[in-house]
Amino acid sequence: MTDEEKIKAEVLDRLITHLQTSTELQNIDLMDLAGFCRNCLAKWYMEASAGHGSLIEYEDARQVIYGMPYNDWKKKYQK
């Protein structure tokens, strides 16, 4: 892994952690402001896994991004 790839991975990890801890940020608000949300990140994660020969299912990718099963996050934090 190159230095650039390591930096990108670290930034992505930091973004994921930020979104996991900033539960007041609703997906609809993220989509309106940034053009992507947690679900988009999960889809990109799933697509990238397929490109590397180890397909991760969408719900498993969501769990990586949300830090818990999506339905649990939705019950706790979705407004």
C-alpha positions in Angstrom: 0.0 0.0 0.0 1.4 3.4 -1.0 1.5 6.4 1.3 -1.3 8.0 -0.6 -3.5 4.9 -0.1 -2.7 4.9 3.6 -3.6 8.5 3.9 -6.9 8.0 2.0 -7.7 5.0 4.2 -7.0 7.0 7.4 -9.2 9.9 6.1 -12.0 7.5 5.3 -11.7 5.8 8.7 -11.9 9.3 10.3 -15.0 10.2 8.2 -16.7 6.9 9.2 -16.0 7.5 12.9 -17.2 11.1 12.6 -20.5 9.9 11.1 -20.9 7.2 13.7 -20.5 9.6 16.5 -22.4 12.5 15.0 -25.8 10.8 15.1 -27.6 14.2 15.0 -26.5 14.4 11.3 -29.5 12.8 9.5 -28.9 11.1 6.2 -31.4 13.4 4.4 -29.5 16.5 5.7 -26.2 14.9 4.5 -27.7 14.2 1.1 -29.1 17.7 0.8 -25.8 19.4 1.8 -23.1 17.0 0.5 -24.8 14.9 -2.1 -24.1 11.6 -0.3 -25.0 10.0 3.0 -24.1 7.0 5.1 -26.0 4.7 2.7 -24.0 6.0 -0.2 -20.8 5.2 1.6 -22.1 1.7 2.3 -22.9 1.2 -1.4 -19.4 2.5 -2.4 -17.8 0.2 0.2 -19.8 -2.8 -1.2 -18.8 -1.9 -4.8 -15.2 -1.5 -3.8 -15.2 -4.9 -2.1 -16.6 -6.5 -5.3 -13.7 -4.9 -7.3 -11.3 -6.6 -5.0 -12.8 -10.1 -5.3 -14.4 -10.2 -1.8 -18.0 -9.1 -2.2 -19.4 -7.7 1.0 -23.2 -7.7 1.2 -25.0 -4.3 1.4 -26.3 -4.9 5.0 -22.8 -5.9 6.1 -21.3 -2.7 4.5 -24.0 -0.6 6.2 -22.9 -2.1 9.6 -19.3 -1.1 8.9 -20.4 2.5 8.1 -23.1 2.8 10.9 -21.1 0.9 13.5 -24.1 -1.2 14.2 -26.9 -2.9 12.3 -28.8 -0.3 10.3 -32.2 -1.1 11.8 -30.7 -0.5 15.3 -29.3 2.8 14.2 -32.6 3.8 12.6 -34.5 3.0 15.8 -32.1 5.0 18.0 -31.2 8.0 15.9 -33.4 8.5 12.8 -35.8 11.4 13.1 
